[in-house]
């Protein structure tokens, strides 16, 4: 008797669980859907269907990659983030759910022009622009490969005509002033890298760590952001959960006001917000 979709799904769940992957049933369903070329919610309706040989071959290859702890987003080529799906490759940081806090905070006040430093997939900038049809923005990155991914995502989300994606090392190629500056910079200290989950070894190391104390990017952003913010403009930065006091101190020393730490669902500091003071006319 030929193997069924249900047989393959059961085997896959077991393999993923044995590899230490949390959420093995959910991931198994998504991998099976990709192998079959159907939507994930169709898989449960196909349990007794024969598993085609070509689909089983695809399933075997994807399962091996995931059991080696390659991120699921790299295998599928997509990651869901803030109401959209983004193209993901090995050249960009895999968007995390906690980064959605940065988008939510950005949408908490009006803006017309936004700057995203270290844009990667473009998930922050493009989500902000998709939610604010009257806004435009600039995304920068030091990687041409990352910018190519961001451009593809901008086209998919229909905001390419409202954003410019530019090769830049922080502010080196940035001009003008913005209502909102956002960034999820590399903030993992070098000593922490060996303690992280195995999936991160597949992601660009430079998007994760500064190879130092984890604060190098914040020093650069704090030094340059004021010149690129309009009076009253806001600065929003994702941080590591221990970094709130240090990043706040860096911004305060540069004259930023209205500093606030925003906590994630686990009650840990995740975003620092600050503002440039209004100046007299």
C-alpha positions in Angstrom: 0.0 0.0 0.0 1.3 3.4 -0.9 2.1 5.9 1.8 -0.5 8.5 2.5 -0.2 12.2 3.3 -1.2 11.3 6.9 1.7 8.7 7.1 4.2 11.3 5.8 2.9 14.0 8.2 3.1 11.6 11.2 6.7 10.6 10.4 7.7 14.3 9.8 6.2 15.4 13.2 8.3 12.7 14.9 11.5 13.7 13.1 11.1 17.4 13.9 10.3 16.6 17.6 13.3 14.4 17.9 15.5 17.2 16.4 14.3 19.4 19.3 12.1 21.7 17.3 9.3 23.4 19.2 6.0 23.5 17.5 6.8 20.3 15.5 3.1 19.6 14.5 2.6 23.1 13.2 5.9 23.1 11.3 5.3 19.6 9.9 2.0 20.8 8.5 3.6 23.8 6.8 6.4 21.7 5.3 3.9 19.1 4.0 1.8 21.9 2.5 4.9 23.2 0.7 5.8 19.8 -0.6 2.3 19.2 -1.9 1.9 22.8 -3.2 -1.2 23.5 -1.2 -2.3 25.8 1.5 -1.5 24.6 5.1 -5.2 24.4 6.0 -5.7 21.9 3.2 -3.3 19.3 4.6 -5.8 18.1 7.3 -8.3 17.4 4.6 -5.8 15.2 2.6 -4.8 12.8 5.3 -5.9 9.7 3.4 -4.7 10.9 0.0 -1.7 9.1 -1.5 1.5 11.0 -1.1 2.9 11.5 -4.6 6.5 10.4 -5.1 7.6 13.9 -6.3 6.0 15.4 -3.2 7.7 12.8 -1.0 11.1 13.7 -2.5 10.5 17.3 -1.8 9.4 16.5 1.7 12.5 14.4 2.4 14.8 17.3 1.3 13.0 19.9 3.3 12.8 17.7 6.4 16.5 17.1 6.3 17.2 20.8 6.1 14.9 21.6 9.0 16.2 18.8 11.2 19.7 20.3 10.6 18.1 23.4 12.2 18.0 25.6 9.1 15.2 28.2 9.7 11.8 27.2 8.3 11.6 30.7 6.7 14.7 29.9 4.6 13.3 26.5 3.5 9.9 28.0 2.6 11.4 31.3 1.4 8.7 33.3 3.3 8.0 34.6 6.8 4.7 36.0 8.1 5.3 39.4 9.8 2.8 42.0 10.8 -0.1 41.2 8.4 2.1 40.4 5.5 4.4 37.7 4.1 8.0 38.7 3.4 10.5 37.0 1.1 13.4 35.7 3.2 16.9 34.4 2.1 20.2 33.6 3.8 21.2 37.2 3.2 18.8 38.8 5.6 17.8 38.5 9.2 14.7 36.3 9.7 12.0 38.7 11.0 10.9 37.9 14.6 7.5 38.3 16.1 8.9 40.6 18.8 10.0 43.1 16.1 6.4 43.7 15.3 6.5 45.9 18.5 8.6 48.3 16.6 5.9 48.6 13.9 3.2 49.0 16.5 5.1 51.8 18.2 5.8 53.5 15.0 2.1 53.5 14.1 1.3 55.1 17.5 1.7 58.6 16.1 1.4 60.2 12.7 4.4 60.4 10.3 4.9 61.4 6.7 8.6 60.4 6.2 10.3 57.4 7.8 13.9 56.2 7.8 14.7 52.5 8.5 18.4 51.9 9.3 19.6 48.3 8.5 16.4 47.4 6.7 17.2 43.8 5.8 14.0 42.3 4.4 12.4 45.7 4.7 9.8 44.2 7.1 9.7 47.2 9.4 9.7 50.0 6.8 7.4 48.3 4.4 4.9 47.3 7.1 4.8 51.0 8.2 4.3 52.2 4.7 1.6 49.7 3.9 -0.3 50.8 7.0 0.1 54.6 6.1 -0.7 55.1 2.4 0.2 58.8 2.6 3.7 58.1 3.9 7.0 57.6 2.2 10.4 56.4 3.4 14.0 55.3 3.0 15.6 52.0 4.0 19.3 51.5 4.2 21.6 48.5 4.5 25.2 47.7 4.0 24.4 44.6 2.0 23.4 44.8 -1.7 21.9 41.3 -1.4 19.7 42.4 1.5 18.5 45.4 -0.5 17.6 43.2 -3.4 15.3 41.2 -1.0 13.8 44.4 0.3 13.1 45.6 -3.2 11.3 42.4 -4.0 9.2 42.7 -0.9 8.4 46.3 -1.6 7.1 45.3 -5.0 5.0 42.5 -3.5 3.4 44.8 -0.9 2.7 47.5 -3.5 4.8 50.2 -1.8 7.8 50.4 -4.1 6.8 53.8 -5.4 6.9 55.2 -1.9 10.2 53.9 -0.7 13.8 54.2 -1.6 16.3 51.5 -0.7 19.8 52.7 -0.4 23.3 51.2 0.3 24.5 53.0 3.4 26.5 52.4 6.6 24.1 53.9 9.0 23.9 57.6 8.1 26.7 57.8 5.5 24.3 58.0 2.5 21.3 59.5 4.3 20.1 63.0 3.5 17.3 65.1 4.9 15.1 64.8 7.9 12.4 62.5 8.9 9.4 62.3 11.2 10.3 58.8 12.3 13.6 56.9 12.5 13.5 53.2 13.2 16.1 50.4 13.5 16.5 46.8 14.6 20.4 46.9 14.7 22.8 44.1 15.5 22.7 44.0 19.3 23.9 40.6 20.4 27.3 40.8 22.2 30.1 38.6 20.8 30.2 36.5 24.0 26.5 35.7 23.6 26.7 34.2 20.1 27.6 30.7 21.2 24.6 30.6 23.6 22.0 31.2 20.9 19.7 28.7 19.1 21.2 26.7 16.3 19.0 28.4 13.6 21.0 31.6 14.0 24.1 30.1 12.4 22.3 30.2 9.1 21.6 34.0 9.3 24.1 36.8 8.4 26.3 37.2 11.4 26.7 40.9 10.8 23.0 41.4 11.3 23.2 39.8 14.7 26.3 41.0 16.4 28.8 43.9 16.4 31.5 41.5 17.5 31.8 43.6 20.6 29.6 44.6 23.5 26.3 44.8 21.5 26.1 48.6 21.7 28.2 49.7 18.8 25.2 50.3 16.5 23.4 52.3 19.2 26.4 54.6 19.6 26.4 55.3 15.9 22.6 55.8 15.7 22.6 58.1 18.8 25.4 60.2 17.3 23.7 60.7 14.0 19.9 60.5 14.5 19.3 64.0 15.8 20.6 65.5 12.6 18.1 63.5 10.6 15.0 64.0 12.8 12.6 66.9 12.3 11.7 68.8 15.5 9.4 66.6 17.5 10.5 63.6 15.4 10.7 60.1 17.0 13.4 57.5 17.3 12.5 53.8 17.9 15.1 51.1 18.5 14.7 47.4 19.1 17.0 46.3 21.9 18.2 43.2 23.8 16.3 42.7 27.0 19.2 43.8 29.2 20.1 46.9 27.2 17.4 49.4 28.1 19.4 51.4 30.6 22.6 51.6 28.5 20.8 52.6 25.3 18.6 55.1 27.1 21.8 56.6 28.6 23.4 56.9 25.1 20.3 58.7 23.8 19.9 61.0 26.8 23.6 62.1 26.5 22.8 63.2 22.9 19.9 65.4 23.9 17.0 63.1 23.2 13.8 63.6 25.3 10.7 61.6 26.2 12.7 58.4 26.7 10.5 55.3 27.3 11.1 51.5 27.4 8.4 49.3 25.9 8.2 45.7 27.2 7.3 42.6 25.2 4.7 39.9 26.1 7.3 38.4 28.5 7.6 41.7 30.4 11.2 42.3 29.0 12.4 45.6 27.6 12.2 45.3 23.8 12.0 48.8 22.3 13.4 52.2 23.3 11.5 55.3 22.1 12.8 58.8 22.2 12.2 62.1 20.6 13.9 65.3 19.4 12.6 68.3 21.2 10.5 70.9 19.4 12.4 74.1 18.7 11.0 77.6 18.8 10.0 79.0 15.5 
